[in-house]
């Protein structure tokens, strides 16, 4: 009897990995991003049901369909996942802000995004504190304030008969003063926004935006003139 008549031994099943589940043709980076997004969506789902401190890694991995080891490969804990979500939203918003024509439209865009994600932003504040929320808003508002600063410098130059140039600091103000001014405006706006998010503000969204615009337009030129002396 020939050897071909004997049944062939079963091949040992290869252990499946997270890369196998994502598909052979999918690159590792694509798989990483997909898994991270799925975990973020799972966390958003459970945040609608319970506070962050009651959500477990087990709930998230069961919903996504991965193991615990895979979760910790990407994130140190649930707070690390939340921080990643904050960073992703901030980067998305900055990209949209850069496509706006002026800081007034940019400010409205920031408020629209925060209004849309009000529950999530409140979760960031409740779980990670005010400092984390300010960090979340810092990059978004820094671009807005920088634009307002440029407009303020143009206004100061026009009032004093100066010539508007292409330089980003035509008044020659020391950078440390400019940076501190920007930080102080960001902190002030963050406080206004925090009151709005907690529904403790006397203003609705449009009134908040108008208040901030008037605040920037009326105080930035005066501050720039003072530090240009």
VOBA-748370 format. One line per field, with one value per residue: y negated, z, x of N, C-alpha, C in turn. Coordinates in steps of 0.2 Angstrom, whole numbers, plus 5000, padded with zeros to 4 digits. Example, Ala and Ser with C-alpha at 12.3 -4.5 7.8 and 13.67 -1.06 7.14 Angstrom:
2
n_north [5028/5011] $
n_up [5039/5035] $
n_east [5066/5064] $
ca_north [5022/5005] $
ca_up [5039/5036] $
ca_east [5062/5068] $
c_north [5016/5000] $
c_up [5039/5039] $
c_east [5066/5064] $
//
This chain:
229
n_north [5006/4989/4975/4964/4967/4966/4956/4938/4930/4919/4902/4892/4880/4863/4851/4838/4820/4803/4796/4806/4806/4793/4794/4801/4793/4780/4767/4765/4753/4748/4757/4755/4742/4744/4753/4745/4735/4742/4746/4733/4730/4739/4735/4722/4727/4733/4723/4715/4722/4724/4718/4714/4720/4731/4739/4754/4762/4774/4774/4765/4773/4784/4779/4774/4786/4791/4796/4794/4792/4786/4774/4767/4767/4756/4745/4739/4739/4736/4722/4718/4721/4712/4700/4702/4701/4688/4681/4685/4679/4665/4664/4666/4655/4644/4645/4642/4629/4623/4621/4611/4594/4583/4578/4577/4586/4597/4598/4600/4612/4620/4620/4626/4639/4642/4641/4651/4662/4662/4670/4679/4670/4665/4677/4678/4667/4671/4683/4681/4668/4650/4645/4655/4652/4639/4642/4649/4639/4631/4631/4629/4616/4609/4606/4599/4587/4583/4578/4568/4560/4556/4548/4539/4532/4527/4517/4509/4504/4497/4487/4480/4475/4484/4495/4510/4525/4541/4548/4558/4552/4537/4526/4528/4534/4543/4560/4568/4561/4560/4574/4576/4568/4574/4586/4582/4577/4589/4596/4588/4589/4603/4604/4597/4606/4617/4614/4613/4626/4633/4628/4616/4604/4587/4585/4590/4601/4593/4580/4582/4584/4571/4563/4567/4563/4549/4547/4551/4542/4529/4529/4535/4526/4515/4521/4525/4513/4508/4517/4515/4504] $
n_up [5000/4996/5002/5000/5003/5017/5029/5029/5042/5053/5052/5063/5072/5070/5081/5084/5082/5087/5075/5065/5067/5062/5049/5036/5026/5031/5038/5052/5058/5054/5060/5073/5075/5072/5082/5093/5090/5091/5105/5110/5106/5113/5126/5126/5124/5136/5145/5143/5151/5164/5177/5174/5184/5187/5176/5169/5163/5158/5154/5142/5134/5132/5124/5113/5109/5111/5120/5137/5137/5125/5126/5136/5129/5121/5130/5146/5156/5159/5160/5153/5140/5139/5139/5127/5119/5121/5116/5102/5098/5100/5091/5079/5079/5079/5066/5059/5063/5058/5045/5045/5042/5050/5068/5074/5068/5071/5085/5086/5080/5089/5101/5095/5094/5107/5112/5106/5111/5124/5135/5136/5138/5150/5157/5156/5164/5177/5179/5178/5182/5183/5177/5168/5159/5155/5148/5138/5131/5128/5116/5106/5109/5109/5096/5092/5101/5096/5084/5087/5094/5083/5076/5085/5086/5073/5074/5084/5077/5066/5073/5078/5067/5062/5051/5044/5044/5037/5048/5063/5075/5075/5084/5092/5105/5119/5119/5130/5137/5127/5127/5140/5140/5131/5138/5149/5144/5138/5150/5156/5147/5147/5160/5158/5149/5157/5166/5158/5153/5164/5166/5174/5169/5165/5152/5136/5122/5111/5117/5125/5116/5110/5121/5124/5112/5112/5124/5121/5110/5115/5126/5122/5112/5121/5131/5123/5118/5130/5134/5124/5126] $
n_east [5004/5003/5011/5002/4989/4987/4980/4983/4993/4985/4987/4995/4986/4988/4992/4981/4983/4982/4985/4981/4968/4964/4967/4976/4982/4982/4991/5002/5001/4989/4980/4983/4978/4964/4961/4963/4953/4941/4942/4941/4928/4921/4923/4917/4904/4901/4903/4891/4883/4888/4899/4916/4925/4919/4919/4926/4941/4939/4925/4927/4936/4929/4918/4925/4931/4944/4959/4965/4978/4981/4974/4982/4994/4992/4987/4991/4981/4963/4962/4973/4968/4958/4965/4971/4960/4956/4967/4967/4954/4958/4968/4961/4952/4961/4966/4954/4952/4963/4959/4950/4946/4947/4949/4937/4928/4934/4933/4920/4919/4926/4918/4906/4911/4914/4901/4895/4901/4899/4896/4907/4917/4914/4916/4930/4933/4928/4934/4948/4951/4953/4965/4968/4958/4960/4973/4968/4961/4970/4979/4969/4963/4975/4978/4968/4969/4981/4979/4970/4979/4988/4978/4976/4988/4989/4979/4984/4995/4989/4983/4993/4999/5009/5017/5011/5018/5025/5030/5028/5028/5027/5027/5038/5038/5044/5046/5043/5033/5023/5020/5015/5004/4996/4994/4987/4975/4970/4968/4958/4947/4945/4940/4928/4922/4921/4911/4901/4899/4896/4884/4882/4884/4878/4876/4870/4876/4879/4880/4890/4901/4900/4903/4917/4923/4922/4928/4942/4944/4943/4953/4965/4972/4975/4983/4994/4999/5004/5014/5023/5029] $
ca_north [5000/4983/4970/4959/4970/4964/4949/4934/4928/4912/4897/4888/4874/4858/4847/4832/4814/4797/4794/4810/4804/4787/4796/4802/4787/4774/4765/4765/4746/4748/4762/4751/4736/4747/4756/4739/4732/4747/4745/4726/4730/4743/4731/4717/4730/4734/4716/4713/4726/4724/4713/4717/4724/4738/4743/4758/4764/4780/4771/4763/4778/4789/4776/4774/4792/4792/4799/4789/4790/4781/4767/4764/4765/4749/4740/4741/4740/4732/4715/4717/4721/4706/4695/4703/4698/4680/4679/4686/4674/4659/4663/4665/4648/4639/4646/4638/4622/4620/4620/4605/4588/4578/4581/4577/4592/4603/4598/4603/4619/4623/4620/4631/4645/4644/4642/4658/4667/4659/4675/4681/4665/4665/4683/4676/4663/4674/4688/4679/4662/4644/4645/4659/4649/4634/4645/4651/4633/4626/4630/4626/4609/4605/4604/4593/4581/4580/4574/4562/4556/4553/4543/4533/4529/4523/4512/4504/4501/4492/4481/4476/4473/4488/4499/4517/4529/4548/4551/4560/4548/4530/4522/4530/4536/4549/4567/4571/4557/4563/4581/4575/4565/4580/4591/4579/4577/4596/4598/4584/4592/4610/4603/4595/4612/4622/4612/4614/4633/4635/4624/4611/4597/4583/4584/4596/4602/4587/4575/4584/4582/4564/4560/4568/4559/4542/4547/4551/4536/4523/4529/4536/4520/4511/4525/4525/4506/4508/4521/4513/4498] $
ca_up [5000/4995/5008/4999/5006/5024/5030/5031/5049/5054/5053/5070/5071/5071/5086/5081/5085/5085/5068/5061/5067/5058/5042/5034/5022/5035/5041/5059/5061/5053/5065/5080/5075/5072/5089/5098/5089/5094/5112/5112/5105/5118/5132/5125/5125/5143/5148/5143/5156/5171/5178/5172/5189/5188/5170/5169/5157/5156/5150/5136/5130/5129/5119/5107/5107/5112/5126/5141/5135/5119/5129/5140/5124/5119/5135/5153/5160/5156/5160/5147/5134/5139/5137/5120/5115/5121/5111/5095/5097/5100/5084/5074/5080/5077/5059/5056/5065/5053/5038/5045/5039/5056/5074/5076/5065/5075/5091/5085/5079/5096/5105/5092/5095/5114/5113/5103/5115/5131/5140/5136/5141/5157/5160/5157/5170/5183/5181/5177/5185/5179/5174/5162/5154/5152/5143/5132/5127/5127/5109/5102/5110/5108/5089/5092/5104/5092/5078/5090/5095/5077/5074/5090/5084/5067/5076/5087/5072/5063/5078/5079/5061/5060/5045/5045/5040/5037/5054/5067/5081/5073/5090/5095/5112/5121/5118/5136/5138/5123/5129/5146/5139/5128/5143/5154/5140/5138/5157/5157/5142/5150/5166/5156/5146/5162/5169/5153/5153/5171/5166/5179/5166/5164/5145/5131/5118/5107/5121/5127/5110/5109/5127/5123/5107/5115/5129/5117/5105/5119/5130/5118/5110/5127/5134/5118/5119/5137/5134/5118/5128] $
ca_east [5000/5007/5010/4997/4983/4986/4977/4989/4992/4982/4992/4994/4983/4992/4989/4979/4985/4978/4986/4977/4961/4964/4967/4983/4984/4982/4997/5001/4999/4982/4977/4984/4973/4958/4959/4962/4947/4936/4942/4938/4920/4918/4923/4911/4897/4900/4902/4884/4879/4891/4905/4922/4928/4915/4920/4932/4945/4935/4920/4929/4939/4923/4914/4929/4933/4951/4961/4967/4985/4981/4973/4988/4999/4991/4986/4993/4975/4958/4964/4977/4964/4954/4970/4972/4954/4957/4973/4964/4949/4961/4971/4956/4949/4966/4966/4949/4953/4968/4956/4946/4948/4949/4948/4930/4925/4938/4931/4913/4920/4928/4912/4902/4914/4913/4894/4893/4905/4898/4896/4913/4922/4913/4919/4937/4934/4926/4939/4955/4952/4953/4971/4967/4953/4964/4977/4964/4959/4976/4981/4964/4963/4981/4978/4963/4972/4987/4976/4968/4985/4990/4974/4977/4994/4987/4975/4989/5000/4985/4981/4999/5002/5014/5017/5010/5023/5024/5033/5023/5028/5029/5028/5044/5037/5047/5042/5040/5027/5018/5018/5012/4998/4992/4992/4982/4969/4968/4965/4951/4942/4944/4935/4921/4919/4919/4905/4896/4898/4893/4877/4882/4885/4872/4876/4870/4882/4881/4882/4897/4905/4901/4907/4924/4926/4922/4934/4948/4945/4944/4959/4972/4976/4978/4989/5000/5002/5007/5020/5027/5033] $
c_north [4994/4979/4965/4961/4968/4957/4944/4931/4921/4907/4893/4881/4868/4853/4840/4826/4809/4795/4799/4808/4797/4788/4796/4796/4780/4773/4765/4758/4745/4752/4758/4746/4739/4750/4750/4735/4736/4746/4738/4726/4734/4739/4725/4720/4731/4728/4713/4717/4726/4720/4717/4721/4731/4742/4747/4760/4770/4779/4769/4768/4783/4785/4775/4781/4794/4794/4793/4787/4785/4774/4764/4764/4758/4744/4743/4742/4736/4725/4713/4717/4715/4700/4696/4700/4691/4678/4679/4680/4667/4658/4662/4658/4643/4639/4642/4631/4619/4618/4614/4599/4583/4582/4581/4584/4598/4603/4602/4611/4623/4625/4625/4638/4647/4645/4649/4663/4665/4664/4678/4676/4664/4671/4682/4672/4667/4680/4686/4672/4656/4643/4649/4656/4643/4636/4647/4645/4629/4625/4627/4619/4605/4602/4598/4587/4579/4576/4568/4557/4552/4547/4537/4529/4524/4516/4506/4500/4495/4486/4477/4474/4478/4492/4507/4521/4537/4551/4553/4556/4541/4525/4523/4532/4543/4555/4569/4567/4559/4570/4580/4573/4570/4585/4588/4579/4584/4598/4594/4588/4599/4609/4601/4602/4617/4620/4614/4622/4636/4631/4619/4604/4594/4583/4591/4596/4596/4581/4576/4582/4574/4560/4561/4564/4552/4542/4547/4544/4530/4523/4531/4530/4516/4515/4525/4518/4505/4511/4519/4507/4499] $
c_up [5000/5001/5007/5002/5013/5024/5032/5038/5049/5055/5060/5069/5074/5076/5083/5085/5084/5078/5064/5061/5063/5051/5040/5030/5025/5038/5048/5062/5060/5058/5072/5080/5075/5079/5094/5097/5092/5102/5114/5111/5111/5125/5131/5126/5132/5147/5148/5148/5163/5171/5176/5177/5190/5181/5171/5163/5154/5152/5143/5131/5127/5124/5112/5104/5106/5119/5131/5140/5130/5122/5132/5135/5122/5124/5142/5157/5156/5156/5154/5141/5134/5137/5130/5116/5115/5116/5104/5094/5096/5093/5079/5074/5077/5069/5056/5057/5060/5046/5039/5043/5045/5062/5077/5074/5069/5081/5091/5084/5085/5100/5102/5094/5102/5116/5111/5108/5122/5136/5141/5139/5148/5161/5161/5163/5176/5184/5181/5180/5180/5174/5167/5156/5151/5147/5137/5128/5125/5119/5105/5103/5109/5101/5088/5095/5100/5087/5081/5092/5089/5075/5078/5088/5078/5069/5080/5082/5068/5067/5078/5073/5059/5054/5046/5041/5041/5044/5059/5074/5079/5078/5093/5103/5113/5121/5124/5138/5134/5125/5135/5145/5136/5133/5148/5150/5140/5145/5158/5153/5145/5156/5163/5153/5151/5165/5164/5153/5159/5171/5172/5176/5165/5156/5141/5127/5114/5111/5124/5122/5110/5115/5126/5118/5109/5120/5126/5113/5109/5124/5127/5116/5115/5130/5129/5118/5125/5137/5128/5120/5130] $
c_east [5004/5006/5004/4990/4982/4984/4983/4987/4989/4987/4990/4992/4987/4989/4987/4981/4981/4979/4982/4970/4959/4964/4975/4986/4985/4988/4996/4999/4991/4978/4977/4978/4966/4956/4958/4955/4941/4936/4939/4930/4917/4918/4917/4904/4896/4899/4895/4880/4881/4897/4911/4925/4925/4916/4926/4935/4941/4929/4922/4932/4934/4919/4918/4930/4940/4953/4964/4974/4986/4979/4979/4994/4998/4990/4988/4986/4969/4959/4969/4973/4960/4959/4971/4966/4954/4962/4970/4959/4953/4965/4966/4953/4954/4966/4960/4950/4958/4965/4951/4949/4950/4947/4941/4926/4928/4935/4924/4914/4922/4922/4907/4904/4913/4906/4892/4896/4904/4899/4903/4918/4920/4916/4926/4938/4933/4931/4946/4956/4952/4959/4971/4963/4957/4969/4974/4962/4964/4978/4975/4963/4969/4981/4973/4966/4977/4984/4973/4973/4987/4985/4975/4983/4993/4983/4979/4993/4996/4984/4987/5003/5008/5012/5016/5015/5021/5026/5027/5023/5031/5030/5034/5043/5041/5043/5039/5034/5021/5015/5013/5005/4993/4989/4987/4975/4966/4964/4958/4946/4940/4939/4928/4918/4917/4913/4899/4894/4895/4886/4877/4883/4878/4871/4874/4876/4884/4883/4889/4902/4906/4905/4915/4927/4927/4928/4941/4949/4946/4950/4965/4975/4979/4984/4995/5003/5006/5014/5025/5031/5040] $
//
